[in-house]
Amino acid sequence: MMKGMSKQPLVRRAFVASGQVQGVGFRPFVYRLAAEGGLTGTVGNTSEGVRMEMQGTAAEVQRFGHRLRAELPPLARLTGVDEHDLPVVEDETAFRIVSSSGQAAHSVLVSPDMGVCADCLADMRNPANPRYQYAFTNCTNCGPRYTITRSIPYDRAVTSMSCFPLCPRCSAEYADPADRRFHAQPVACPTCGPRLWFVDKAAASKGNTAPTAENQQQALEQAVQTLLHGGILALKGLGGFQLACDARNAQSLQELRRRKTRPHKPLALMVGDLATARALCDLTPEHEALLQSPEKPVVLCPRRSTPQHGAAIQDDAAYLPHEVAPDTGKVGIMLAYTPLHAVLFSRLAECTALPPVLVMTSANAGGEPICLGNREALARLDHLADAWLLHDRDILVRVDDSVVTLQPSLSGADAHGTPATANQLAEPLFYRRARGYVPRPVFLPKTEQNAPCVLGTGAELKATICLTRGAEAFVGQHIGDLENPATLNFYEEVAAHLEKLLEVRPEALVCDAHPDFLSTRYAEARAEREGLPLWRLQHHAAHAAAVLAENSHYGPALALCLDGTGLGDDGTVWGGELLFMELEQAQWRRVGRLAPFALPGGDAAVRQPWRIALALRSLCEQAEIPLPSLRTPWLPEQAQAAAAVTEMLRRGINCPPTSSCGRLFDAVAAQLGLCLDTSYEGQAAIRLEDAANRANEHVRAALEGKARDKDMAALVWPVGIALHHDLLEMDSADLFAHVAQAQAQGMDATEAAARFHLSLARALAGMAGRAARKLGLNCVGLTGGVLQNATLARLLPLALAEQGLTALTHHELPPGDGGLSLGQAVWGRRMLARAKL
């Protein structure tokens, strides 16, 4: 019953809130505002959002509208509030929460899965609380959402919690508007909620994998003992299974790498609290803000240096074996983000002298999707895991961990010395966008509100899909590389689930121009099956469209598209492109590039970067660029192969040309002896950047944007830029020759690596500046996988600013292939608009 209504005339007004407003405590928030304002009426979930009918004095209803927008719950996000007047309901005396209703064409945003909140952790640490150490504790401010939701409106009946009837205590909390768990759909407790159980290798081999009283009671203790004894545990997480092992145990790390056939690629770490993260890494306040955010992503952080005291180092809280991340001085670290993780760390901490640190990596064989269900995990992980920690809450959608780093901040200032704000410093740069962020949309101009749905089908590597709905674009979670039927099935699952969740069907499709990509074949088959128009957009044009759309820049602009590989319109391999694009008109053309060089052996050159270095040395000789007698780091082991590659280059056999910036990084890393063969994508570039960041203090100051202009100029090598067949070309061989000459003259590899980064940024900006002046433009988008190199991403905006240009960067999506589906989808909308003219 509401408090007594005023004698003033009553009004009644409807508010329909769209956005991320279901499953985030929005209705209890509205109930509280109504109670405090003495209002009557109703609130309920609909497919259009949350509908509120508020009745009271005009002043109180107006005050409610203001507070509705200004005092949102932590996880709520508004994209709009529609209001209109209604007739007053006579004799209404209370405010009620009404049942949900659903219909098509809704405007609801489904909440991503959120990390466990501080209040729930406090409940779990309190021995007197019914949820003490309960591994599935949650409330309206945290817990699973997207991964357990079948459809909208978001209610328990359409989640995987529907098979767990609430006990009287949970039911009372669920029904109490004053409770933190009011209408928290995944709410549960040990009496009525999901169960946890442990299965070891012996039990699995005999088929004894069902929950029993014994394997439930000892589940956590047995999991802890598995980890403490160096075993590898398969853990059912939030969006799929994870493989965990003791990150301080070098033998466990080596065994995990052996089983996963993953010799060098960095492994993500999980810790139980921020104090442990501080012991392992040199954290800024911005790192800590990201680690503790509700999304709780994996954050790349600089590893804390430790004194070199041999075995004694293992007694230091900062100790991590080299095997965690052998190629870089950064480690990917995350805080425990589910109640299950939290209770596992609590039990581990009771048994270890140092704070526990676990490797927490995707539970899959190389190239396959993460495991989803218990039976699937027991079968597929038999050769990877020593034991399984299982539960019976179904995961409906596979979602991997998000990986982010900090956006480059130029030490807190832009190129003109203007200080950056705290929000700018803390903004994440995505390497992988998934848990915690999907299905959050990228917002498009409001003029797109009635535009048709378009599906962007993404690329081959780091695949994602994008669906548009009104003025929103939904980029799905990271899927992986579309190189096998299992991953393609996952890809199709994501597309089908997002379409169902958003209640949309595409009216057109856009795919990559490469005819052999599985994403292209999916688009072709679907377009033919459903009679839909299909457009093929060149790979780097899609990158350009993505960064421009993300920045709401639809007019003419330039874009530097820097990555490893993309099929060009001329049939060659592109990857270091300067494009002109007018997104509004769906027009683009190539205006610049890196001067092409050969890839001896094609894909073999990607796996063996020394081949590319040899090709660039050959190109230098052809151009009569003087090269002194050079070190050839690959010759001791590759003498015979190098002779064959030299002959291939001489005869032009199987040496496709490329303008790829990523391959130029590979060649320089090989020439400096940093990486001759790769075991994962981007390895050579990672080692090259790591070397640059270990240069002397004077050179590092330049990398960090702290050097004076004259000092910077002394470190930058001049790189030729010329007009060739109407294309500006940055001389790739010229820059490579500077590196090789400096090396021959005794320059340390770390300084050479740093000066390569500085010179490349300056040369690319110079090429963009020439094109911008000719075309009368002042904005340059920066996109492509090379922009995940934080050093180059820091230097390029600074160099562009010196040319009088503004850099447009990614801030909601990865700059690599994981973000280009947005560009495809937005491009498709423009093509549909043109078709209607």
N, C-alpha and C positions, 0 to 999 in steps of 0.2 A: 504494500500500500504506500503510495506517495504521500509526502507531507501535504498539509492542507493547501488547496489552491487559492490563489488570490481572488478577490472580488472583481479585479480588472477584467475587461473583455478577453476572451480566449481566442487564440488562433491555432491552426493546425498546418503543419508544413511537412512535406516529404523531402527527404534527403536520400539520394542513391549514390553511395560511395563506390567507385571503381578503383581497381588497383590490387595491391597485395593486402587484402582485407579479410581473408578467410583462413582460419587456423592460426591466427596470430593474436588472439585475445581481443579482437575488435568489438565483438558484441558485448562482452562484460564491461569493456571500456565505455561503450555507449550507455549501458545500463547505469554505470556509476555516474556519468555526467547527467543523465536524466534524473537520478535520485537527488543529486546535489542541487539541481535546478528546479526541483518540484514539478517535473514534467510527467505527463502520462503519454501513452502511445505504445508503439511496438517497434521491434528490430528483428530482422531475420535475413538469412542468407538467400539470395536468389542468383540465378545465372548472370544477371546483370551487375551483381555486386552485393553490397549489404544495403538493404532498404530500411530506412528509419522513418517512422511517422511520429512527429513530436508535437504535443499539444500543451499549451500553457500561455502565459502572457507573451505579448510580442517581444518584450525586452529579454525574457528568459530564452525564448526560442532563438532569437538573434544571437544571444550569448552562447547558446549551445553550438550554433553553426561556426562561431569563431573558435571555440575550444576544440571542436571536432577536428579542425585543421591544425591547430597549434599544439595539441597535447597527445599526439599519437602514441600507441604502444610501441615498444622497442622494435618489433619486427614488421610493423605495418608500413605500407607505402601507398600514398594516394596518387592516382593519375587523374582523378577528376571527381567532382561532387556536383550532381545535378539536383536542382531544387525546384519545387513548385508548391503552390498553396493547395490545400484540401479543405473540404467542409469540416467543421468542428463536429466531433462525436460527442453527443450529449451523454451525460452521466458516466463518462469514463473516469475511473478512480485509480487506475494502476498503470504501471509500465510493464510490458510483457516481452519476453523473448519468444518468438513464434517459430514454428517448424520451417525448415528450408523448402524452397520450391525451385524447380529447374526449367529452363527453356533454352532454345538455341541462341546463338549470336551473343554470348555473354561477354562481359568486360572484366572478368575476374582475373587476377594474377595469382597463380598458385605459389605458395611460399616455397622457397628452397628449403632443404634440410638444414637445420641450425645446430651448432654445437651446444653441449650441455651448459646450462646457465649456472651462475653462482648460487642461486637459491636451491636448485636441485642438488648441487654438490653438497651444500650444507645439510640438506635432508639426509643424504647418503652417508654423511660422516657422523650423524647423531645416533648413538645406540638406542635412544628412546623412540626414534622415528620409525614408523612402520616400513619405510623404504630404506632402512639402514643397509648399505652395501647392495642395494637392489640394482641390477645391471640394466634395467629398462625404465628408469625413472625419467619423467619429463613433465612439462607443463605448457601453458600457452606461449611461453617465451622461448622454448627450445624444443629440440627433438626432431624426429623424422616427420617429413611432410611429403615432398615430391616422390621419394622412393617407395612410399606405401600407398599412394593415391591412384585409384583407377579412373575417377572421373570427378566432375564438378556438378553441383555444389559439394564443397569439402565437408563431409560428415563421416562419422565412424563407419557407417554402413557401406561406404564406397572405399574403405581403406582395408589393408590387410589385418587391421585390428578388429574387424567385424566378427571374427570367430572367437573373440575373448570377451564373454559377457562380464559386465562390471559387477564387482562385489558390492555389498551395501555401503562400505566406507568410500570406495571410489565413486560409486553412483551419487553419493551425497556431495562429494567434492565437485563432481561434474555438473551437478544441478544448482550449486550455490554461486550466485553472481559475485559474491564477495571473495570467493576462493580463487587462488592462482591457477587452479586446474579446471575452472569453469569452462565447460565445452572444449577442453583439450582432448581432441579426438584420440590420440594414442595413449591416454592416461591408463595406468595399470599399477599393480602392486604385486608382491609375492603371492598373495592369495588368489588373484584372478588373472594375472598377466602371463607373458611369455616365460618359458623355462630355459635354463642354460644347462648343457651337459657336455661331457668330455668323452672323446673316443680316441684311443691310442692305436698304434699300427697293428698290434696283435688283435684287438677287438675288430678293427676294420677288416682284417684279412679273413676273419671268421663270419663276417656279416652281422656282428653284434653292434649295430650303430644306433639303435633306438634308445630313447631316454629311459633310464631306470632310476630307482631311488638312490642306488649307489653312485652311478656316474653323474647324477645331478648334485648330490651332497658334496662330493669332493671335486667338482669341476674346476673351480678356480685354483684350488691348491695343486691339482695335477697339472694344470696349465702353467702355473708358476714354476713347478719343478721341471717341467719340460724345458722352459726357457733357461733356468739356472744351470741346467746340465748341458747346455749348448745345443739343444734341439731347435727345430724349426716348427713353429705352431701355425696352423691354418685357423684363422679367427674370422668368424662371421661378423662383418662390420655393418655399416649403415647402408652402403650402396653396393655391396659385394664382399667377397672374402678377401682377406689380407694375409700375407705371410709375415710372421714376426719372428725375430731372433734377438739375442742379446747383442747390442751394438758395440759393447766394450769387449766382446769376445772375438778376437781375430779369426780363430778357427771356425766359429759359427758363420762369420761373414764369408770366409773363403768357401765353405761348403754350400751356403746359399747361392753364391755366384756360380759355383760349379753346376749345381742342379738347374739353375735358371739359364745357364749358358749366357751369363751376363758378366764378362770379365772386368769391365771398367766403368760402365755407366753408373753415375752416382745413385746412392740408395737414400730414400727418405727416412728421416728419424722422427720418432715420437717421444716426448717427455711428459712427465706427470705434472709439471708446474713451471712457471716462468723462471724461478730461481735456477732450475737445472739448465734451462735454455741460456740464461745469462752466463752460467759457468762454461758452457760449450762454445758460445759465440759472442762476438763483440756487437752488442745490440744498441741501436739508436732508439729513441722514443718512438720513431715511426715503425721500426721493426716490431717493437713490443705492442704497438697499437694493432698492427695486422695480426700478430699471433693471438691476441686476446679478443679479436673481433668476433661477433656471433658466427661468422662464416668459418672461422678457424682453418684457414688454408695451410698448405705447406709453404713456408716462406724461406727463400734463399737468403742466408745470412753469412757474413764473414766469420770464418772459423777462428776461435781464439787461439793465439799462438801459445805453445807450451814449452817449458824449458827442456832442453835435451839432456836428460839424465838416465838414459837407458831404461832398464826395467822399472826403475823407481817411478817413472812417469805414470805407470798404470795405477798408482795410488792417488793421482791428481783427479779432482772432479771434472777437469777440462779434458781428460784423456779420451781420445777416440782413435781407433786404429786407422792406419792409412787406407785400408780397404774400403772405408765408408765412401770416400769420394776421391779416388786417386788422381783425377785430372784437374782438380780445381781447389782453391782455397775457400770455397763457399760450401756450406752444407744446407740441404733442405730440411727444415725442422718444423714440427707442428706440435701443438699441445693436444693432450688427450681430449677428444671432442665428443665421445659418447660416454654414457654412464658405464658401459662395459669396459671401455678403455680405462676409465678413472678407477674403477674398483680393482682392475688388474694391476695397475701401477701402485695402488695402495697396498695390495698384498705383496708385491715385489719389494717395495720399500722396506717392509718388515724383515726381509731376508738378505738385504745387501748392505754393504758398508758404504758404498757410493750411491748417489741417487740413480735409479735405474734409467737406462736409455735403450729403447728398442728400435731396430729397423722395422718399418711398417710399410711394406711394399705390396703392390697388386698381386693377388693370388692367381697367376695364370702362367702358362708357358709362353715363350716369346711369340708375339704376334697374335695371340688369341685374346678374346674378351675376358674380363674378370669373371670369376665364378659367381653364380647367383644363389642357387639352392643347395641344400644339404647333400642330396644324392649326387648332384653334379660335382660338388667340391670333393666328395669322397672318391669319386671315380677319376676326375681330371687331375687331382692334386696328389695322387698316390705316390708319384715319383718325386714330389717336391716337399711334402710335409711329413713330419714324424708323428703328428697328432693333430686333432681337430677340436676346436671349441665351438660348439653348435648351439643354435637356439631355434625356436619354432615360430618366430615372427617372420612371415614371408617378406622378402624383398621383391617388389614388383618391377622396379626399374634399376638397371645397372648404372651406377654413377661412381666414377673414380674420384680421388682427391684432387682438388684444385692446387695448382702450383703458381706462385706469384713471387715477384720481387718488387722493390721500391722503384717508382718512376724516377728517372734521373732528375736531380734537382739543382745541379751546378752549385753545390754547396750552399743551397738556400737562396740563390739569386738567379735571375735570368741574364741574358747576354748584356743587358744594359745596367746591371747592378741592382735591379728591383728585387727586394726580398720576396721569396715565395711564402705563401701562407702554409700553416700547419696541414690543412687539408690537401694542398697540392703536394706537400712532401710525403704524405702518407698514402697517396693514391697508388693502388697496385698496378703493376705491369704484369700481364698474364703470360705465363708459359703454357698453362693448361687450365681451361675454365670448365668446371664441372660442379662437384659438391659445394653447396653453400651459395652458389651464384646462379645455377640453372634451376628453374626456368625464368629467371629475371629478364625482362625484355630490354632491348635498345629502343629508345623512343624516337619515332620519326616525326616529321612536321605534322601539325594538326590538320593541315590541308589533305593529308593522306587518310583521314578518318574513314572515308567511304571507298577507299581503293580496294581492289580485289586481292585475294590471298595468292601469294606466289611462293613457290618452294625453290630455294637455292640448294642444290644437291652437294655442294662442297667439292673437295679435291680427293686425291688418293691417299695422301699421307695426312695424319692428324685430322681425320675426317670429322666434319660436323654437318648438320643440316640447318637450314633457317626457314622458318615459316613467318609470313607477315599476317597480321590481323589488325585492321584499322591502322592507327598511328603507332603500332608496336611491331617490332621484329624480334622473334624468339629464336635465338641460336641455341641448339641443343647441346648436350654434354659432349665432351671429348669422347670419341669412339675409338680412335686408333688408326692404324694403317689398313686400308682395304686391300688386303693381299691374300685372303683366304675366305672360304664359304662361311666360317663361324663369325668372322667379323662383319661380313656382309649381312648376315642374319641379324646381328646386333644393330647395325645401321638401319635395317628395315624396321626393327622393333622401335627404335627411337622415333623414326618418322611417323609410324602408325600411332604410337602412344601420344606424341605431341599433338597430332591432328585430333585425336579423340579428346584430349584434355582441353584443347583450345576450341573445340567444336568448329573446325574449319576444314575446307577441302580446297586444295590449290586449283586455281584457274589457269595457271601457266607454270612452266618449269624452266630453270636455267641451270646449265651444267658447264663443266670445264670443256675446253676445246679439244682436249686429248681424247682420241677415240677409244683408247684401250683402258681408261680408268673404269673401275667397277661402278663408281658413282655415275659416270656418263652412261654406261649401259643400263643402269637402273632407271635413269631419267628417260632414255630412249624407249625402253620397254613400257614404262608407265605412261608416257605421252601417247604412244601408239594405242595402248590398251584403253585409255580413258579419253582419247580424242582431244588432247590438250596441246596448245602451242608450246614449242620447245625452242629456246635460244641457247646457242653455245657462245660463251664469253671467254676470251683468252685469259689465261691464268693470272697474269700480272694486272690486266685491266680489272679483274675481279678484286684483287688486292687493293688497287687504287680506289675503286668504288666503295669498298668497305671502310677505309680510313676516312674518306670524304663524308660518307653517310653517317659515320659515328660522330663526326664533328658538325653535322647538319650543314655541310658546305655543298650546295648543289650547283653553284655557278662554276665558271672556268677556273681551273687550278692545275698545278703540276703535281706529280707524285713520283717520288723515288721509290721504286719497288725492288727491293734487294733480298734475294733468297738463293736457294741452291739450284732449283730446276723448275722449269715451266715451259711447255711447248709454245714456241712463238708462232706468229702468223706466217712466217716465212719457212716454217718447218724445222728451224734450228732450236737449240736449247737456249732459252733466255734465262736471266736471273740478276741482271744489273741494269735496270731499265729506268729511263726518265720518260714519263708519259704525260701528255696533255689530256685532260678530261673535262668535259662539261656534262656532269651527271644529269642535270635536268633534261638535257637534250639527248641523252644516251649516245654521246659521241666521244671518241677517244682516238688518239694516234700516238705513235712512238716518236719522240723528238731527240732522244739521246740514249746512250748505252755505254757499258764498258767495252773497250775494243776486244773483239773476239780472240779466243785462243783455243787450242785443241784439247780434247779429252781423249787421250790415247787408250783405246779399249772400251770407250763408252762408260758403262756402269762400273767397270773394273777400276777406272780412275777415281771414282768416288770412294771406293774401298781402299785404294792405295794412292794417297795424295802425292807421293813422290813422282808418279807418272805426270801429274799436272805441272809440278815444278820443272821436270825435264822438258815438257812442252813449252813452258814459258822461257826457259833458257834457250831453247831452239829458236823461239820467236825473237828473242833479243839478238841472237846472232844474225838472223835474217834481216833485222832492222839496223844492223851494224851498231847496236848499242854496246859500248865497250864493257866487257866483263873480264875482270882479272881471273887468275886461276882460282877456282872456287872449290870449296868443300862439297863433297857429294855424300851426305850422310847415309844414303841408301845403298851405296855401292858395295860395302862389305858383305851384305846379305842378298843383294838384288842385282849383282853384276850381270848375270846371264839375262835376267828379265829386262834390265835397263838397256842392254844391247838390242834386244828385240823391239823394245819401245822406240828406241832411236831409229831403227829401220822403219817402223810403222810411220813415224813422223816424216821421215825422208820421203817415203812413197805415198803418204796420205791415205793409208789404209786403216779403216775403222778408227778414225780420229775426228769425230763430229765436232764442229766449232761451237763454242758457247760464249755468252757474255755474262756468265754467272758470277756474282759477287761472292757467293758462298764458296765457289770453287777457287777463287783467288785467295781467300783465307786459307783454304786447304793447302794451296801451293806454297804460300809463305811459311806456314807451319812446318811443312816438309823440308823446305830449304833450310830452315833454322834448326832442323833436327828434332823438333818437338813432337811430331806425329808422322810416321811413315805409313802406317796401316791403321785403319779404323775398325772398331767393333760396334759402334753405334753412330747414328746420325749426329753431325755437329761436333764430334769429338775433337777434330783438329782445330776448329775455331775456338772451342772451349779452352784447349791448352794454350792457344795463341793469346787469348784474352787474359788467361791466368798469368802467363809470362809477362805480359805488359803491365799487369798490376803489381808485379814484383820488381819493377824497374827502380832505379835510384830515386831518391826523394825529389830531386830537381825535375826529373821527367814525369814522375807521378803527379806533381803539382799541375803540370800541363794537362794530363789526362783528367784531372778533377776540376779543370776550369779555373785554377788559381794562379796560373802563370801570367806574367806581364806580356803585353803584345810582342815586344822585341824578343823576349825569351821564347815565346811560342813560335815566332817566325824562324828562329834559329834551329828549331827542332823539326820543322816541317820540310819535307823534301818537295821540290817542285815537280809537278806531274803534268805532262802535256795533255791539252784538250784541243781537238781539231774537228773541223767539219768534214764529214766523209759521206758522200752520197746523201746529202741533206740530213744526216744524223750527226749530232754532236757525239764525239767519242772521247772518253777518258782513257788514256794510254795505259792499259793494264801491264804491258811489258815494261814500260818505263818505271812504274812503281815497284814492280818485282825486282827490276835491276838495281834500284836504290837499296833494297833490302839485301840483295846478294853482294853488292859492292861493300856495304857497311860491314857485313859479316866477314868478308875477305880481309877487310882492314882491321879486324880484331874487335869489332863492336860486340858487346855482350848481347846474347839473344833476347834478354828481357828488354833492353833499350831499343833494339831493332824492332821488336814486336810493338812496343809503345809508339815508336815513330811511324810505323806502318799505320796504326789506327789514326794518329793525328793527321797524317798526310792524306789518307783515304777520305777522311771527313772533309778536309779542306778542298780536295779535288772534286768530290761529288757536289759540294756546295757551290764551287766555282762553275761547274757545268750547269747546275740548276739556275744559277744567277744569270748566265749568258742567255739561257732559254727564256727566263722570266722577263728580262729586259726587252728581248725581241717581241715577246707576246703581250707585254704590258700586264703581267700578273705579279701578285705579291704573296701567294700562299703555296706551300709545298707540303703535300702529305708524305709521311714517312711510314713505310709498311714493308712487310715481308719478314721471313724468319731471321734474316741477319740482324734485324732491329731488336731481337732478343739478346743481342750482345749489349750489355748495359753500358759498356764504355763507348761504343759507337753511338748508341742512343743518347748518351749524354753530350757527345761532341758535335753531332750533326746539327741540332737546333742552334747551338752557339755559332757554328760556322755559317749557317744559313742567315742568322741574324746579322752577321757581318756583311752579308750581301743585301741587307735590307728586306729579308724575306721572313715570313712567319711560318713556323713548322706546325703542322697538324699531326698529332700522334694518336695512337690507340690508347684508350683508357678504360674501356669496358670489355674488350675482346683481345685475344692474342694477336700480335702482328703477323704471326706465321699463318700456315694454312688453316689453322683452327678458327680463323676469323673471316675467311674470304667468302663463306656461304652468305654472309650478310650482304656483301657487295653484289653477289649474283642475284639475290632476291630483290634488292632495291633496283638493280638494273632491269630485271624483268618487269617491274611495275612501270618503269619509264617506257619500256618497249610496248607494253599494253596500252599506255596512254597515247603513244605515237600512232598505234594501229587504229585508234578510234578517231583520229583527226581526219 
